[in-house]
Amino acid sequence: MADFSNKITLITGGACGLGRFIALKMAARGSHVVLWDIADESLAEIATEMSAAGYQATLYHCDVSDREMVYDTADKVRNQVGRVDILMNNAGVVSGRPFLECTDDQLRRTMEVNALAHFWTVKAFLPDMVRANSGYIVTIASAGGIVGSAGLVDYAASKFAAFGFDEALRAELKKQKLNIHTAVVCPYFMKGDMFEGVKTRFSFLLPILNAEQVSERIVNTIARKKRRLIMPPLVYATWPLRLLPVAIFDKAATFLGINDAMDQFRGRRPRSNKDLHYD
């Protein structure tokens, strides 16, 4: 088990869902976790949980789609906690509707939270990592950032962007010969209320994942300084399948049930006054 003592880990969307599990596991391994979220009630709950367990945690209300709020809150973190060693861009939203049923505000919000927010957080914390020549940037993308599916047009577009962001940033940091690591995480649908109601046709091939188990895999990925985590393994088949004609690729996705997965989607009750579902 890797020891993250004396490491500061910042997790966006860290008060519940996958972010909460990651936070608890990083704290259990000695890290001082800094959690950003828009849900004050959830922040209060995890603050109590962290305190009861004797973990180090500092919590902030921060909407990662608000560039100036990100920069201001990042300054607070530097002044009040210290230099961030591990940045985990986990916050995410899903509208879960066919494209033409999404409002313009929902489409914009999806891109702002799931993609553009990565620009602001990395711009805020990467300079400190460069000066120290040390750091780790983790992008929580999605299997939906590798293959698109019906009912997730805006979500897939945002996660494709996140996947590309990690890939290009990794190349740039390597070219500059910096000792700063990146990792991209692409899980399939996870159990929980963010994707409440989603279905899978072949659970032995594309299971609905357990968020706590995914969080353990993510923490181990960081501990081993791995560059990529994709779950389940069948998602890797996407790349060779793209060598086939588009019609065959589309039939394969439909056969696997990917394009029907969102048919019974309900999602969670919105955690803010914005009609979206936050991870």
N, C-alpha and C positions, 0 to 999 in steps of 0.2 A: 504494500500500500504506500503510495507516494505521500510524502509529508509536505503540506503547503504552508507550514508555519512561516510567519513573517511575510507572507504573500498577501497582497490585497487584490481581491477578485470583485469586479463590478459586473452585475448581472442586470440587464434591462428586462422589464416585465418579470421581476423576480419575486413577486409577492404570492403568486399562486401558480397552479398548473406545473408544467415542466420546470419553469424557473424556480419555483419553491423547492422542488426536489433537488435541483442542482445546488441551490444555496445551502440546503441542509447538509448535503454530502461534502461540499467544499469546506463548510465550517467544521464539520466533524473531522476533517483532515488537517485542521489547524489554520485555515485561511481566515483572514478578516474579510467578511463579505459585505459589499456595499450594494444595496438593492434599490433600484429605481422602479417606480410603478405609478400608475394614475389612480389606483384603487386604494384610498386611504384606509378603508376598513380592513382590507386584506393586509396592508402594511402593518397595521396595528396588531393583527392576529399573529403574523409571523415574528414581529418584534417580541411579543410575549413568549412565543415558542422558542426563539433563539435565546432569550434571557434565561428561561427555565432550564435550558440545556447547558448553559454556561458558555455559549458560543459568542464570538465577537461579530457584531453586526451593526452597520449604520444604514439608516433608511432615509430615502428622500422621495418626495412627490415630484415626479418629472414626466412630462409628456414628451416622448422622444421625437415626435413629429414637429415639435416647436424648436427650431434651431437655436434661438436665443436662450430658451429655457435650458436646453442641453448645455450650451456653453457656460451659462451662469451656474448651473448645478455642478458642472465639472470643476469650476473654480472652487466651489465650496468643498468638493471632495478633496481636492489637492490641499486646501488650507486646513481642513478639519481632520482628514484621515491620512493622506499621504499620496505618494505616487502609485497609480494603478498598475499592477503587474499583469493581470489577466483581465481582458475585456471580453465579455460575452454578450453579443447582440442577440438577445432571445425574444424581445417583445415582438408580438405579431398580432395581426387582425385577420379575420376572414368574414366576408359578406355572405358567402355560401349561396349565391343566387345566380341564375343565368345572366349573362352579360347585359342584355337589354332591360333586365329588371333591377339592375344596380343603379342607384342614383349617382349623379356626378360627384357628389360629396363622398359617397362610399368608395368610388373608384380612386379618387384623389387620396383619401385617407389610407387606403390599402397600400398605395405606392409610397406614401409619406412614412408610414410606420415600418413596413416590411423591407423597404429598400433605401429610401433617402435618409432615414434615421441613421443608417450605418455610416453614411458620409459624415454626419455631424459628430457622432460619438468617436469615430476613429480620428477625425481631424482634431478633436478635443484632447485625446489621450496619446495619440501616436508620437507627437513631438517629445514628450517626456520619455517614452520608450526609446526613441532614437538617441536622445542624449545619454541614456543609461546603457544603450546597446543591449537591451533586454526587454522581453515582453512577449505576450501571447494574445492574439486576437482570434476569437472564436465566432464564427458566423452560423447561427442556427437557421438553416435554409429548410429544405423539405424535399421529399421525393417528387413533390409537385414542382420543384425547380429543375427537375431532370426530364420529366414527361408531363405534358399538360393534359387536362381532362375536362370533360363537360361539367359545368357548374362551378368551375374554379378559374375562370379566365383571368380575372384581376389578380387573384391570389397566385396563380402559376406565373403570371408575368412578373410579379414582384419577387417571387422566389427564384426565378431564372436570373433576375437581376442580382439578387444576393449571391447566388452561386458564381456568377461572372465576376462580381466584385471581389470575392475571396480569391479567385484564380488569378486575376490581374494584379491584385495587391501582393499576393505571394510572389509572383514573378518580379514585381518591382522591388520588393524587399530583398530578394535573392540577388538581383542585379546590383543593388547598392551594397551587397555583402554585409547586411545587418543581421545581428543575432536576434531577430524577432520572428517568432513562429506564427503561423496562421493555421486554422483548421476550419473545415466546413462540415456541417452535420446535416444529413438529409434523411430524416426518418419518414416512414409511411404514416398514415393516420394513427393517432394515439387515442387510447381510451380517455374519456374525460369530457367535460361539457363543452369545450371549444368545438369539437367535431361530433357532438352528440347526434346520434341517428345515422351516421355513415355506416355503410355495409361493405362487406368484402365477399366475393363469390367463392374464392378458394382460400380459406383461412390458413391452410398449410403452406401455401406459397406466398400470400400477401396477408399476413395476420394483422389485426388491429393491435398496435403495440401498447405495452404497459409503460406509462410515463416514468414511473420510478426506475424501472429497469433501463429505460433509455437514458435517464439521467446518470445512472451508474456507468453506462458505456461511455457517456460523454466525459465524465470525470476521469475515467481510465485513459481515454484518448488524450486528454491534456497531460496526464501524468507521464504518458509514454511519448509525448511530443509527436503524435501522429498527425498527418495532414488532412485526413478525410475519414468520415464515418458515415456509411450508408446502410440503412436498415429497411427491410430485410435484404438478404443477398440477391434475391431475384431482380431488384431494381438495377443491379449492374448489367442485366441483360438488355437494358434500354439501348446502350451504345452499339452493340453489334446489330441489334434489330433495326437501327437507323440506316444501316447499309442496304436494307431491303426497300423495295418501292413503297411509297407513302401509303398506298391503299392496303398493302399487307401489314404494315406497321399499325395502321389504324384498326384493322380487323383484330390483330393480336391484342391491342389494348382493350377493345370492346369485349373480346372473348374472356379476358381476365377479369372483367367486371369493373374496370377502372372508370369507364364512362357512365356507369350506373351507380357508383358509390355514393354520390351526393343526392340521390333521388329522395331519400327520407331524412335528409339533414334537418336538424332543428337548431343546433348550436346552443350556446348558453345565453342566459339573460344578460343583456349588455351591462357592463360594469361602469359605464360612464353615461353621460347624456348623449353620447354619439351612438347611433344605431349600428354598432359593430360588436364583434366578439373578440375580446383581447386574450392573448395567450399569457 
